[in-house]
């Protein structure tokens, strides 16, 4: 794992008895060597090593040439990483990368670089053999000394005559990973000067495609990425790869699929020897009996296609058999698969049958609910998160057939102990009706319990549980929805009281009842008392500022946060929780003129227009938005952690803070977390909406710009339950968010154009 040094360093005498490491040939670890205490490094060109060593000897300086240094790359657990055929090739599923590298060699190597058609073809063939090994972290052992790679290094090359390998770490699969590999790849191809140009090309392509990993890149897009004309790209691509060479590469998998057992090494070599199209036609015509079209037509069709998949579709070849053929062809070819399309198709099927699936699960767990059993399995399963496409479908189908999806879903139901009938209606009450009845009962019970708890604790000198000092209704609703119990039974007061005790807490020794008489409380005990009461405004004088949530007006201010949260939770209904959050963001043109965007007559929603409301009102709107967002996230994800400053005030969570730069952590099934920053607007979603990011939010968004970990959850009409909507937006700094947001005004205020994809799952 080495790279070519191409700069002659300045010779500086070193301390006595300290060896001078001379990077005289390929030296990718010169940065790592610098990190080793007492090991100075001199970087020399590949032809300068002898001269440098001789000069050092004359001055009595001991040298150690890195070309003879034993260097080993291994996983963090100590397992060595060695080149081999087991790793996937770098170009697997990315045949366009070969074209990109070929164009970069031709256009970005410099005016004085020597390039021959044979040399470039040899380079491209070597590129097709490069393997890729992904690691979480790596360590490097140089001459027996353990060191970590420099922080800026994310990939290292492992040279090998048959399986040259790139080891990459701290990267997400896709564009980020490819960009991290450019230095190591350039070294393996013996073109270190190519790195910067290749990385820039990949950055431009990422901006064009976003998170999508393309199957093919057309000449127009390549011309954009390489700062040249489309005609120039077409001309160079033909000259570099050769028309016959390209045609043969497309024909190989098609013929392998068509010939079946008749395809062998002799047939493969015969294709490779074709010197021109006429000869290629004669070779293909030798298999005329197995061809669906005449040989000349097949060759012409291959010449007109750009990818093996395109030729497959033109010939109508079976997807599974074609992939089997690709798998037999070895390096340079990889079976096609469409995981995104499978996920979308299967997701649509699951959503179509979601009500039935939940009903089958409810039937399985209703008896356990009656008996007070554990419902955690139901609560997790009802989200259907573990109901995923079968990976075995990928090499077999472009999209999974309905019958396959039905079998997959039925297997899933049986694995959960449920009936697998997808057509039978349930005899249970509708789940939405049960949820509404149970939450309505809870909405009546908790406010009635608050004065009883306070009065009983005063009478008996007991401490009021902390949960009753915050937003008890919010926490009780959250617990009930998360437990799944409200989906299965119409709850009695006894079961609701048990839910409240579990969610909020209950005073020690206090009977579990809402009957004042059974609690031994008199009217005098229950008479209002001066000072703050649990779940109401505090002792400070209430200001004139209020907001209206639904149809109820409520005072604002920090002392009223608990009451606002409880009221907001009562307005979160099933219609809002059923929204998918999916959104289509239209491209937004750069701001012009004053930067305010939107001409006359343009509908806009501007959160920045908050000089019209007080700071207390603004905070209250934000709290309502977070309460709604919390309920929505908990309906869609198993584990949701409220981390904003509101959680610190209402729940007394000392780890929560607005300084984190996000409001919620969501634990995904892969054990990773997603970070959500909530932005709440009191207005409806118009053609454009605006929101602000504070300094901590900008820092968090920038630090998670790669990938989709950081998200914006936009809640519009936050105070109007009838029109309240939720939009799951990408990070404005991410590839998916670029060109979908623009900064307006002087601050970090963002504008976008959200269009709901679907309001229901």
N, C-alpha and C positions, 0 to 999 in steps of 0.2 A: 504494500500500500504506500505508493510513492508518487510524487509528482515532479515534473521537471522544473528546476529553478532556471530562470532566464535572465537574471541580473547579476552582474559581477559586483560583489560587495567590496567595500574598502577594507584593506588589510590593516588590522590594529593588533600590535603585540599584546598577548594575554598574560595573566599571572602565571607564575612558574608552577609546573606540575598539574595544571588544569588543561585537559585536552581541548583542542579546538575542533568542533564538529564542522567539517567541510561538506556542505550540501552540493556535491559535485555532479550528481546525476539527477535521478528522480527523488525528490525530497518533499513529500507532502506534509511531513511531520516537523518541518523546521520550527513552526510555532510551538509545537509540543516540546521540542528540544530546548527552546528558549525558556520554557517554564521550569526545566530541570535545573536545580541549583548547581552552580559551578560548572555548567556546560555551555560556554559561549559558542555561538554559531556564526559561520561565515557562509553566505549564500553565493554560489558560483554558477556560471553557466555550465551546461553539460560537457563542453569541450575545454573548460578551464580548470578542471579539478587537478590535473597533473601539475600545472604551473603553480597553482596555489599551494599544493602540498610541498612542492620543491622549495618555494619561497619560505614557507613556514619552517622547513627543516634547516635552511640556512641561518635562520634566526634562533634556532634551538627550541622551537615550539613543537610540542608533541601534537599530532593531529589524528583524528579518527574520521574516516570518510563514511558518510551516511549510506553510500552504496554498499558498504560492507557491514552496516549496523543491523543487528537483529531487532526487528520491530514486529510486534504482534498486537492485533486489534481483537478485543474480546468483549463479550457482554459484561454488564456490571456485575453479574454473579460469577464471573471468571471463566465462563465457557468461551473457548476460542471461536472466532468467526473465520471460516475458511471458504474459499471459492469452491463451487460445485454445481452440479446440474440440478440439484433439488430446488434451488431458488428460482422464482419467476424471472423471465427476461424483463428488462426495463421497458421495452417497446411493446410488451404484451398488451393488446387492446389499444395501443397507441401507435399504429403504423404511421400516422401523420408525423410523429416525432422524427422518423427517418428523413422525411422530406424537409422538415424544419432544419435539421442539422446539415443536410446537404446544401440547402440554400444559404445557411449561415456560413458554411465553409467557402462557398463561391463568392458571396457578397460582402462578408465581414472579416475576411482573413487578412486584408491589407493588399496594397498594390504590388508589393514585392514578394509576396508569398508564392511559392511554386506549387501549382495545382495541375495535376494531370487527371484525365478521365479515369485511368486505371487506378491511380492513387486514391481518388475520391470514392470509387466503387469499393475498393478494399476497406476504406475507412467505414463505409456504410455497412458492409458485411460484418465488420468487427462490432459496430454499434448493435447489430441485431443479436450478437452473442452476449452482450453485457447483461449480467444478472443484478438483481436488486434484493438486498437484505435489509429488513426494517428492524430496528432495535429501540428499546426504551431509552437506554443510555449505554455508552461504551466507555472503555478505559483502554489505554495504550501502554504497552510495556516496551520501552526502548533500552536495549542493552541490559535487560534485567531490572530496569528502574520503572516503577509504576507511576503513571501520570495521567491526568485527565486532559482531553483535547481542549484547545482554547475555547472560550465561551462563544466566540463567533463562528466556530466550525461546527457544521451539522452533518457533514458527510465525509467519508474517506474512501479512496480507491484501493482495491485489492487486485493487483495485476495477476493474471493467469493466462497462459497461452490458449486455453480452451474455454474457460469460464471467467473472464474478467468480471469483477464484482464491485458494485457500489454499496457501501454500508451507510445508511442514513438514519438519523434519530432526531427527536424533537420536531417532527413534522407531521402535518396532516396529509393523508393520501390525496393526491390530486396535484393542483398547481403548486402548492407550497412545497410538497415533496420534490417535484421536478426541479423547482428553482434551487432548492437546497443541494440537489445532486449535480448542478452544472459544473462546479469546480472539479469534483472527482471524475465526472464523465469526460471533461476536456483533457484531464491528465491521462485517463485510460486510452483515449483516442490519439494521444501524443500531440494534442493541439491546445496547450494550456492558454494560449492567447485568445482562444475562442470563448472562454468562460463569460466575460462581461457581456459580449454581444448576445450570446445564447440566453443568458439570464434576462436581459432586457427584452428580448423577443418573447420569452415566456411570460414576463410581466404584462406586456401589451396584449398577449392572447388571453391572459386571465381577465384583464379588464373588459375584453370583448365578450368572452363567453360566461363570465361570472363563475359560479360554483360548478357549472356544467362541464364535464369532461367530454370533449367532442369525439365522435367516431371518425370524422373526416373534416379537414379544413380546406376551404376552397381557395382558389388563387387570389381572389380579391382580398380576403382576410389576411392571407400570407403577405400580400403586397403592403397592406397597412402595417403589419407587424415588422416588416423589414425595410420600411421607408423606401419603397421602390414602386414600379408600375406593375399592373397585373400582367401585361404582355411580357415584361422582363421575367417575371416569376415563371410563367408558362414556358418561355424559351429555355431558361436555365434548368428548370426541372426536367424537361425532355432531354436536354443534353447530358445532364448529370446521371439520371437514372436509365436513360435509353428507352426508346419505345418498346423494343423487343423485350428488354429486361423487365420493364413494368408489366408488359402483357403476360410474360411467363409467370411472374409472381402471382398474378390474378388467376391464371389458368390452373396452376398446380392444385389448389384445394378443390376447384370445380371438377377437374379430371379425376382426382383421387376419390371424390364422392361418387362420380358417375361410374368409374371403372370397378370400384370395390376391391375384391381380392386380386383383380388383374393389375392393379396399380402396384408397382414395385420399384426398386432402385434403378433398374434399367430404364423404365419409363421416365423417372425423374431426371436421370442423366441425359437422356435424349432431348428432353425439353431444354435443358441448360445449354446444350451444344448448338441450339439454333442461332445462326448468324444473321438471319433476316426474317421478315414476315413470311415470304414464300416458303422458306424451309420450315418455318414453324407450322404453317398450314399443312405441309406434307407429313410432318411428324404427327400432328393431331389427327390427320385423316387415317392414320394407321389404326385408330380406335373408333372408326366411324360407326361400327355396329352398336356401340354403347352411347352414342351421342344423340341428344334430342334435336339437334340442328346440324346442318353440314359443317364440316371443319372450318371452311372459310368464314361462314357466318359466325361461328363460335369465336374465332380469333378476332374478327371485327368487333363483336360484342364486348369481348374482354378489353380491347383497345379503347372502347368508348367509356368503360367503367373506371371508377377511381378507387374502389375498395372491393375486396373479395365478397363482402356482404351484398354490394350492389349487383355484382355478377350473379350471385346466388339467387337474388330476387328476380332478376331478369330471366333466369332459367327455370324458376319455380322449383328449386331444389328443396328437399326436406331439411328443415332447420336442424333437427337432431343429427341426421346422417352427415350433414355438412360440417357440423361442429366436431363430430367424431373424426372426420377427415382432417380437419385443421389440427386436432390433437395429435394425429400420427405424423404430421409434417415436421415437428420439432421446432427449434429456435427460429424466431422470425414470424411464427404464426401462433395465434392463440384463439381458442374458441370464443365465439361472440356470446354476449349475455346482455340483458337489459334489466338490471336490478331495479332501476327507478320505475320502469314501465310495469314490472311485476308488482312492485309495491303499490303503485297507483291503482292498477287493475284489481288486485286483491283487496286493497283498502276500500274501493268502491263496492265490491261484493260484500265485504264485512259490514260496511255502513248500511247497505240495503237490508241486511238481515239482523242488524244490531238489536232491534227491539225483541225479535224472537230469541236471539242468543241470551240476552239478559233474562228473558222470561224462563228459559230452560234452566239458567243458573238459579233464579229465584225459586223455582219449583224444587230444586235440589237442596236449598238451604233454608226454606221456610220453617221446616220442622225444628231445625236447630235454633232458629230465632225464637220460636215459641217456648223452647225449653231453656233459653238463656245460654245457649252454646256459643262457641267461638265462631265469629263471622268474618275473621280476617281474610280467609281464603276467598270468600265471596266478594268482599270489598275490593280486593286486588283484581280478581278475575273479571268483574263487571266492566272494568275499563277496557278490556280486550287488548291490552298492550302486548301480551305474550302470544297473541294470535297473528302470526307472521307468515309470509309466503314461504313455501318449501324451497330451500336452496337447490334441491335436486331438479327443480323446474328450469333453472337458468339455462343449462345447455340443451334442454329439450324443446322449449317453446319460446317464441318471441313474446307472447303474452300467455299466461296460464289459461287453459280452457275452463269453462264454467263447471264441468263435471269434476275436474281435478280440484278446483277450489271448494266445491261442495263437500267432497270427500275429506279435504283438509280440515274444514270447519267441523264436520261431524266427528272426526278423530279427536279434535280439540275438546269438543263437548264431552265425549266419552272419557277422555283423560281427566276431566273435572267431575266425573261421576254423574253427569247430567244426561238426559234423554237427547238423542241426536236427531229428532224429527224437526226439520226446519219449516214444515208447513202447518203443523197443528197449532191452533190458537190455544192460549192458556186460559185456565179457569180462575187464575188469580186476579185480583183487582189491578187495573192499570198502574204501572209504577209511578207515573207522574201524579196520579190522583192520590196515591198513598203519601208521596213526598209532600204534596201541598197540604194535606190534612195534618200530617204530623208536625210540619214546621209551623203551621197556623196554631196548633195546640201549644207548641213550645213558645211561640211569640206571646201567647196569653199567659202562660204559666210563669215564665222567668220574671217579667216585671212585677207579678203578684208576689213572687217569692222574695224579692229584694227587701221590702220593708219587714217581712217576717224574719228573715235572717238577721237583719240589723237589730230588730227589737229583741229577739231571743238572745242574741249575744250580749246586749246591754243588760238584760235582766239577769243573766247567769254569769256575767263577768268573763265571757269567753271572747277570744280573738275572732274577728271576722276573717274568713279565709281570703287570701289575696285576690283570688279570681273575682270575688264580688265587689272589689274596689275598682276593677277595670271595666271591661265591657262583657258582662256575663252572658247576655243574649248572643253576642257574636261568637263567643267561645262555645256555647251550647249548640248553636246551629252548626258550627264547624265540626264539632265532635259527632253530632247525629248524622250529618251527611257523610263524613268519613268512615263511620262505622258500618254503613250499609243497612243498619237496622230499620231505618225509615222506609226502605224499599220493600220490606217483606211483610210488615204487619201494620195494622192501625193501632197505634200504641195507647195503652191505658195511661192514666195519670201516674200510676205506680212505676211503669216502665220509663215514662218521661222524667219522673223525679230521679230515678236511678241514673238516667243519662246526664241530668244536670249535675248530680253529685260527682260523676266521673269526669265531666268536662270542667267544672268550675271549682269543685270542692264543697265540703259540707262541714259545718261546725261540729266538733267532737261532742257527743252526747245529745245532739239535737235530733229528735225523731224525724224520720224522712216522711214529711207530710206537708201539705199546703193548707191545712186546717188550723186556724189560729186557736180554736178551742182546744184541740189535741196538743197544741204547743204550750197551752197554759198562758196565752197572751190576752191581756185585757185591752179594751179600747184606749185606755190611757197609755199602755205600752206602745201602741201603734200610732199614737198621735204624732204629727210632724214635729220635728225638733229643729232648732236653729243649727246652721252649719251644713256642711256638705253631706249628702247621703250617697250610698253606693250607686254608681251608674248615673249620677246627675251632675249638674254643674257644681263647681267648688265654691269656696268661701269668698272669692273675689267678687266685686260688684260686676254684674253682667253688663257688658257694653251694649250699645244699640244695634251692633251688626248682627245679622242673621243670614242663614241660607234656608232655602226650602227644598227638602228632599221628598220627592213625590208630592204629596199634598200637605205635608207637615212642616211648619216653620220651626227652626231651632236656633238657639243662640250659638255663636261661634267663639273660639278662643281655646287656649290650651286646657283650661279647667273643664271644658265641655267635650273634650275628645272622646271620652268613654260613651257619653250619651249619643254623640254623633255616630260613633261606630256601631252602637246597638241599633240606632234608627236605620242607618244605611244597610245593615245586615238584613233587616226586615223587608227591604225593598228588592233584594236579590231573588228573582224568581226563576222557575224552570226554563222559561223562554230565553233568558240571558245565559244560563248555565249550559244550555244546549247549543249555543253558537260555537262554530268551529274555530273562529279566530283567524281562519285563512284569509289571505288578502292578496290582491294583485296590485303591485305598485307600478303605476305608469312612470315612464321617464320624466324627469323634471328638468326643464331647460335652465341654464345658469341665470342667476338673478341679474337684471339690468337696471339701468337708471339709478334710482334711489335705493335699490336692493330690497324694496318692500314686496315686489312681485305682485302679479294680478292686476289687470287693468280695470277700468270701470265696468261694472256689470258682472265682475267675476265673484262668485261665491267663495268666501274664505272663512276659515275658523282660526282665530288667532289667540292662542293661549297667552301670548305676550301682552295682550290688551288688558293686563291686570291692574293698570292704574285706576280702572273703573271700580275695582273692589278693594277692600282692605286686605292687609296681609293675613289677618285672621280668617277672612273668607277664603282667601286663596289656599291656606293650609287646610281648611275644612273640606274644600273641593278635592284636594289631593288625598285626604284621608278617605273620603267616600270612594274615590277611584281605587284606592288600595284595598279597601274592604271588598269591593266588587271583584277586583282582580284576584284576591286571595281565594274567594269562593270559587271562581272560574278555574283557577289553577288546581285547586284541590279536587274538583270534579274530574279533571283530566289526568292528574298525576297522583301517585301514591303518597309521596313524601314532599311536602312543601314547607319551607322555613321562611317565616316573615322576619326580615333583617333590617328594615328601615327604622328611622327615628320614631315613627309612630308606634312600632312594636315596643320600643324602649319605654315610651310613656304609658301605653295602655297595659302592656303585659309585664312591665318591669324587667324586660330582657336586657341584661347589662351588656351582652355581646352585640346587640342591634345598634346601628348607627347610620346616619345619613352620610357619613364619611366613607362608607364602603363603596359607594358609586352604583349601587343597585338595591332593589327593594326585596327581592325574593330569590331564594335558592331552590331549585327544583332538582331532585335526585332522579336521574333517568335509570332505565333498566340496565344500562351498561355500567352502572355505578359511578358514572361521571355526573357532574352537576351542570345545570344551565342557569344562567343569571338573568333575571328579568328586572328591568327598570320600568316603573309604571308612570305613564303620563296621563293625567286626567283632564278632560275638557268639559266645561259645563254646556257647551254648544254641541249641536249635531255635527256629524262628519259632513263637510261640504266638499267642493271640488278640490280645495287645498286645505290642509291643516298645518298648524305650526306648533312646535313645542320647543322648550329650552333644555339644554344640558348644562348642569353646573360643573365646576372644575373637577370634583371627584368622579362624576359620571363620565366626563370626557376622558379622564385618565383610565377608568375601568374599560370604557369602550375601546380606546386605542390599544390597551394591553391585550384585549381579546379580539382584535380585528380579524385575525385568521380563524376561519371556521365559523360555526354558528352558535358558539356557546353563549355569547352576550346578545340579548334581544331587548326590544322595546315593546312593552304591552300598552297599547293606546286604548283608553276607555273614553268614548265620547258620550255626550248627554249623561254625564255621571249623575246628575241630580234628577234626571227624568227616567224612572224605571221603564216606562213604556217604550222609549226610543233608545235606551242605553245599548251601546254596541262595544265589542272588544275586537281589536286588531292586533295580531301577532306580527310585529314588524322586525326586519333584520337590523343588525347593527349598522348605523350610518357609515362607519369606517370600514366595514367588511366589503368583500368583493360583491356580495349579493346586494349590498346597500348603495354601492357607488352608482351615480347617475340616477338614483331613485330619491335622493334628498338633495337639497341645496341649502347653504347657509344664507340667511337673510338678515338684513340689518347689520349692526356692528358687533353684536354678541354671538354666542354660540346658540343661535336659534335656527332650528331646522324646519324645512317645509317639504311636504310630500303629498302625493295624490293617491290615497288608498281607495281601492275599489273592492268591495267584499266579493270573495270567490264563492263563499257559501256561508250562510248563517247557522247551519246545522251540520252535525257530524255526518 
